[in-house]
Amino acid sequence: MHPSIRMALWAGCLALMNPSLRAADPPPYLNPAQPIEARVADLLGRLTLEEKISLVHGDSKFTTPAIPRLGIPQRWFSDGPHGVREDTGPYTWISMGHTDDFCTAMPVLIALAATWDPDLARSYGEVIGSEARKRGKQMLIGPGVNLQRTPLNGRNFEYLGEDPWLASRIAVSDIRGIQSQGVSACVKHFAGNNQEQDRMTVDVEMDERTLRELYLPTFEAAVKEGGVLAVMGAYNRFRGVHCCENDYLLNHVLKGEWGFQGLVVSDWSGTHSTAGAVLHGLDLEMGTELPYDDFYLAKPFLAGIRRGEFPVALLDDKVRRNLREMFAVGALDPTGPTGAINTPEHQRMARRVAAEAMVLLKNENQILPLDPRAIASIAVIGENAVRLQCHLGGSARLKAFYEISPLEGILRRIGRGANVTFSPGYSSGSAGDGPGADALIAHAVRAARSADVAIVVAGLNRARAIDLKDVTGPNHSLHFDAEEADRADLKLPFRQDDLIRQVVAANPRTIVVLVSGGAVEMDPWLDRVPAVLQAWYGGMEGGNALASILFGDVNPSGKLPCTFPRKLSDSPAHALGAYPGRNGTETYAEGLLVGYRWFDTRGVAPLFPFGFGLSYTRFAYSDLRIVAAGAPGEPPAYSAEFSVANVGERAGAETAQLYVRELRPRVMRPFQELKGFQKLFLQAGEKRRVSIPLRSRAFSFYDPGRGRWVAEAGDYVIMAGGSSRDIRLQGTLHLDHTTVEDPSSPR
């Protein structure tokens, strides 16, 4: 039975199951007018020891058991970084084959980050939350916020890029959107899960400043600003201890320093011992191997309590956290949002996010946008022009109501105005060599030569190791964006470099569209191709969104949320030989110098820098002023104010970015760090004043000796511009005194 039907029947049958629940004056825990903590305390006191145990572990792949006598329904979870996953069996990852578990497939999270638009991220979360509610899910497992440390990470497409400030702003808005619909968000994977290779066993070692300044801030923002109701522990070890039972991460930092009152959920099969889980902060165990009653937090936990090994108070704390989440989303209440699935508004939002996410990387001689009135023929080339991506990607796989491919989007937009041909050009189902591959390339070249414009849709594919079982040839999983596997390199697979070189030689008016979850090497052909567009994985409306960019219906405004290196060895973890670790340990030797922090500090030229993205119009920056906003003696608070004008002939959007550098730091600090941004939609000729706040954390580093964030007295350079390598304005700010942050303060 579908979860939404089950929930409705459950609500209608509560009174029949337990007549006491029909009383005119319901007990406090069933009274929505009571404060949540009062309801939690009342219900906790009514639970038996066995019932409490049942609430801290799963009873199927994606549920926890109901307690009928108290009206507690079965709790349903779902993967959902960018849509509500199809239903799987209770004991398997295999699809149930339902016909009512479709969803609106949104663009992936790296694409959402590329919009640099927190307001849009809120709407994105609302769509997914609404559909989860309609599908009867109580918790969505997402968003994923692990920082992009290596461009090879197979799950980079599920994350929000390389910068903690950008990731925080997008994640907080996404979480608020999801939870506004009566569904919990579960931010993941806490912490240090920055590669898929050896993810179940690798021991991550990093210094405390790197942990605090890069890998924890987005989780901290999710807790303190987003009010996230659940946090998922990671698979990997951190400093020798598995993350799902890591006392330092879960008890000391998350629950202690940050005051997190929600629940910590294990990643599926991420729990390894009863004592570790009980004592070190885990609140809900999911996915451990069958039988469910033998989970570490099931019978073994109960037996340990009865033997006196664990105090009941520890169990009660875990149950409180689970109940708090249930009451927060109205799991025991008959009212609240009902949700909706695949509405026209959801479809429009999917298309808008996909369009705003696309990053124009090159546009020589303004070949884009294309004028459909001036084009008689178009050759669309590349397997990714027709390949559907939504139903792949491991825990990110979705069953979309439909999916508009790039080719279909182009055909819909151009109509009968031009002759459109298609050639696959390459095949991901073969090794990419031999006469078959030569024939595919030759056919594409002939099509390109006879067309006015060639559009090569190249890139990677979404997959998961188990999705690749029908693909022949060795190591094909290493050519994909895949859960459970990292990429082998940054090269385009299946002779796509050869294809692009030969196509552009046949037709100089060649546009390359890249479908991928991150960077690929482009040096073999970039200088020959006039236009390159990064399209990511655009969800079910991706093809329509792509066409709207190509033909100028939408002005591209996406900016890169991650640096695109020229070659893999330019990236820090690879330049230092730190990836993928040695003897089971991954030491983050690059420390704070991740992404643009490395490229800018070390003077390494990227292929395309962090924050980069072209437009069909031009923007001018002027008149930077730094204004004090705080009282003397208080933590530093300023605002950077400047003007941005659209000096081109089209309406468009610019993301103005603010970077900060301490001039003479006492400790090592990156050359510059993103500390604010604002996306502006401007009509041609329009000029607007921007004001970006700069609070204490904008100037601070984490001092491990004090265990505090410290903003030291001294001079700071404030820089505004269109990317990390496109600084248009700068000014200097002097802090008169050193400020040490109270660890319990909000961000």
C-alpha positions, 0 to 999 in steps of 0.5 A, spaced: 500 500 500 502 506 498 505 510 504 500 516 503 494 512 503 496 508 509 497 515 512 490 517 511 487 510 513 492 510 519 489 517 521 482 515 520 483 508 524 486 511 531 480 512 535 478 505 533 484 502 535 484 505 542 478 508 544 482 512 549 484 517 544 477 519 542 476 522 549 474 529 549 480 531 552 486 528 549 492 527 552 497 532 552 501 529 546 495 528 542 494 536 543 497 540 537 496 546 542 501 544 547 508 546 546 512 540 543 517 539 549 511 538 553 508 533 548 514 529 548 515 529 555 508 526 556 509 521 550 515 519 553 512 517 559 507 513 556 512 508 552 514 501 555 522 500 554 520 495 548 517 501 545 522 506 546 527 501 543 523 500 537 523 508 535 531 508 535 532 503 529 528 501 522 524 495 521 524 496 513 529 499 509 525 506 509 521 505 515 521 505 523 515 501 526 508 504 528 506 503 536 498 503 535 496 503 542 499 510 542 497 512 535 504 513 533 504 511 526 509 508 522 515 513 519 517 513 512 523 516 510 526 517 502 532 519 499 531 526 496 537 530 494 533 533 488 526 529 488 523 523 492 526 517 490 521 511 487 519 506 493 523 500 494 522 493 497 522 493 505 528 488 505 531 490 498 534 496 494 530 493 488 524 498 486 517 495 488 514 497 481 509 502 483 505 506 478 504 512 483 511 513 486 513 518 480 516 525 482 518 532 479 525 530 478 529 537 479 536 539 477 541 536 481 544 540 487 551 542 484 546 545 479 542 548 484 549 551 487 550 554 480 544 558 481 547 562 487 540 564 488 538 562 496 531 564 494 530 559 488 533 554 493 528 555 498 523 554 492 527 548 490 526 545 497 518 547 497 517 543 491 521 537 494 518 537 500 511 538 498 512 532 493 514 528 499 508 530 503 504 528 498 507 521 497 507 520 505 514 521 507 516 524 513 523 525 512 527 526 506 535 524 506 538 530 504 541 535 502 548 533 501 553 538 503 560 535 503 565 539 500 568 538 493 575 536 495 577 533 489 573 533 482 573 526 482 568 525 487 563 520 484 557 524 488 560 531 487 553 532 483 549 531 489 553 536 493 554 544 493 561 545 491 567 547 494 566 553 498 562 553 505 559 560 505 556 558 498 554 551 500 551 554 507 547 559 504 544 554 499 543 549 504 539 553 509 534 555 504 533 548 501 532 546 508 527 551 510 523 550 504 523 542 505 521 543 512 516 548 511 512 543 507 511 538 514 517 534 512 524 533 515 530 534 512 536 530 514 543 534 512 548 529 510 554 526 511 557 528 517 563 529 516 569 528 512 565 524 506 569 527 501 570 521 496 567 515 494 573 510 494 573 506 500 568 510 503 566 505 508 573 504 511 577 510 509 580 514 516 580 521 514 585 525 518 585 533 518 587 538 522 582 542 527 582 549 523 581 545 516 575 541 519 572 548 523 573 553 517 571 548 511 568 542 512 563 543 518 560 550 517 555 548 512 553 543 517 553 548 523 549 553 518 544 547 517 543 546 525 543 554 527 540 557 521 536 552 517 533 549 524 534 542 520 531 536 524 536 531 522 543 529 521 546 523 517 552 520 520 557 519 514 560 512 512 568 514 513 572 514 519 574 520 522 580 520 526 580 513 527 572 512 529 566 511 524 562 517 524 556 514 526 559 513 533 564 518 533 563 522 540 567 528 538 563 529 532 556 527 534 556 529 542 562 534 543 561 538 536 554 537 534 550 536 540 554 540 545 557 546 542 552 547 537 546 545 541 543 540 536 536 538 539 534 533 533 536 526 531 542 523 528 541 518 523 546 513 521 547 512 513 544 505 511 549 500 514 553 505 517 553 503 524 558 498 527 557 497 534 552 497 540 556 501 545 559 506 540 552 507 537 549 508 544 554 512 548 557 516 542 551 520 539 547 516 534 539 516 535 536 512 529 540 506 526 538 505 519 540 500 514 544 495 518 544 488 515 537 483 517 534 481 521 532 488 524 531 486 531 538 484 531 540 491 529 545 494 534 540 499 537 535 493 537 535 487 541 543 488 543 541 495 546 535 492 550 539 487 553 545 492 555 540 496 558 537 490 562 544 488 564 545 495 567 551 496 561 547 502 559 543 507 563 535 508 561 537 516 560 541 515 554 535 511 551 530 516 553 535 522 550 534 518 543 527 517 544 526 524 545 530 526 539 526 522 535 519 524 538 521 531 537 522 530 530 515 527 529 512 532 533 515 538 529 512 535 522 506 533 525 506 526 524 501 525 530 496 531 528 491 530 523 492 537 520 498 540 516 500 541 509 497 535 504 502 536 499 502 536 491 506 532 486 508 534 479 504 541 478 505 546 473 508 550 478 513 544 480 514 543 473 516 551 472 520 551 478 524 545 475 525 548 468 527 555 472 532 552 476 535 548 470 536 554 466 539 559 472 544 553 473 547 553 466 554 556 466 556 559 459 564 558 459 565 561 453 562 565 447 567 567 442 564 572 437 557 572 441 555 566 437 550 565 442 544 566 443 542 562 436 537 566 432 532 561 429 530 565 424 537 565 421 539 558 421 536 553 416 539 546 419 542 544 426 546 538 427 545 535 434 551 530 436 552 526 442 549 520 446 548 525 451 543 529 447 538 523 447 540 519 454 535 520 460 539 521 466 534 521 472 533 514 473 540 513 475 545 515 480 544 511 486 540 514 492 539 520 487 535 516 482 528 518 481 522 516 477 520 522 473 514 523 470 517 525 464 524 527 462 526 532 456 532 530 453 537 536 450 535 534 443 527 534 444 528 541 447 531 543 441 526 540 437 520 543 441 524 550 441 526 550 433 519 547 431 519 547 423 524 553 423 530 549 421 532 542 419 535 538 425 539 532 425 541 527 430 548 523 430 550 519 437 557 520 435 559 516 441 557 510 445 557 509 452 556 502 451 562 500 448 570 501 449 570 507 445 575 504 440 575 500 433 571 501 427 564 502 430 567 508 434 570 511 427 564 510 424 560 514 429 565 519 429 565 519 421 557 520 421 557 526 426 562 529 422 558 529 415 552 531 419 556 537 422 559 539 415 552 540 412 549 544 417 549 551 419 550 550 426 553 543 430 551 542 437 555 537 441 552 534 447 558 531 451 560 529 458 558 524 463 553 520 465 549 519 472 550 512 474 551 507 480 555 501 481 549 496 481 546 500 475 553 498 471 552 491 471 549 490 464 555 495 461 561 491 458 568 492 458 573 494 464 572 499 469 566 503 466 564 505 472 570 510 472 567 514 467 561 516 470 558 520 476 557 515 481 555 513 488 560 508 490 565 510 485 570 516 484 572 517 477 579 515 474 580 522 471 578 528 468 578 526 461 572 525 457 570 518 456 569 514 449 573 518 444 569 525 445 575 529 445 576 526 438 569 527 436 569 534 438 576 536 434 573 533 428 566 536 428 569 543 429 574 542 424 568 540 419 564 546 422 567 552 426 560 554 428 560 548 433 557 549 440 559 544 446 554 543 451 557 539 457 552 534 461 556 532 467 556 533 475 563 537 475 569 539 471 572 535 465 578 536 461 577 541 455 584 543 453 584 538 447 579 542 443 577 548 448 581 553 443 578 551 437 570 551 439 567 558 440 562 556 445 561 552 451 555 551 456 556 547 462 549 544 463 550 539 469 544 534 470 538 538 469 532 534 471 526 533 467 525 540 464 533 540 462 532 539 455 527 545 455 531 549 459 537 548 455 534 550 449 531 557 452 539 558 453 541 556 446 536 561 443 536 567 447 529 566 451 533 566 457 540 570 459 545 565 462 546 567 469 549 561 472 556 561 476 561 555 477 560 553 484 567 549 484 573 551 480 574 547 473 582 545 473 586 545 467 588 538 469 587 533 475 594 535 477 593 542 478 588 540 484 590 540 491 589 533 493 592 531 487 598 535 486 600 533 493 599 526 492 594 526 498 588 522 494 586 517 495 590 516 501 595 510 503 594 504 508 587 506 509 588 513 511 586 519 507 590 525 510 588 532 508 595 535 506 592 541 503 589 543 509 585 550 508 587 550 501 581 547 497 578 549 491 580 556 489 583 557 496 589 553 493 589 556 486 589 563 488 594 562 494 599 558 490 598 562 483 595 556 479 591 558 473 585 554 473 581 553 466 575 556 469 575 559 476 570 559 482 564 564 481 565 564 473 560 565 468 558 569 462 552 572 460 549 575 454 550 582 457 555 586 460 555 588 468 559 594 471 561 595 478 562 602 481 563 606 488 565 601 493 564 603 500 565 599 507 560 602 512 560 600 520 554 597 522 556 595 529 556 598 536 563 599 539 566 594 543 561 589 540 563 583 534 565 587 528 559 588 523 560 592 517 556 592 510 560 592 503 556 597 499 557 598 491 553 599 485 552 594 479 549 596 472 547 592 466 551 596 461 549 591 455 543 591 451 539 585 454 536 584 461 540 579 465 542 577 472 549 578 475 552 575 482 556 580 485 561 576 489 565 579 496 571 576 498 576 578 504 583 577 505 587 579 511 593 583 509 598 581 515 595 575 518 599 572 524 597 565 522 596 562 515 590 564 511 588 563 504 589 569 499 582 570 499 575 567 501 568 568 499 564 572 505 558 574 501 554 574 495 548 577 492 544 575 485 541 581 481 536 581 476 537 587 472 534 590 466 538 593 460 541 600 463 539 599 470 543 600 476 542 598 483 546 599 489 548 592 493 549 592 500 552 585 503 553 584 510 560 582 513 559 580 520 565 577 525 566 570 521 567 574 515 574 576 518 575 570 523 579 564 523 578 558 528 584 558 533 584 551 536 588 553 542 582 557 544 577 553 541 574 559 538 573 563 532 578 569 532 577 576 528 584 579 529 585 586 529 588 589 523 587 590 516 583 587 511 582 587 504 574 587 501 574 585 494 567 585 490 567 582 483 564 577 478 568 571 480 574 569 484 579 572 478 574 577 476 575 583 482 572 589 480 573 593 486 577 593 492 577 597 499 581 596 506 578 595 512 581 596 519 579 592 525 581 596 532 581 590 536 581 582 536 574 579 538 573 572 540 567 569 538 562 566 544 562 558 542 554 558 543 553 564 539 549 563 532 553 564 526 
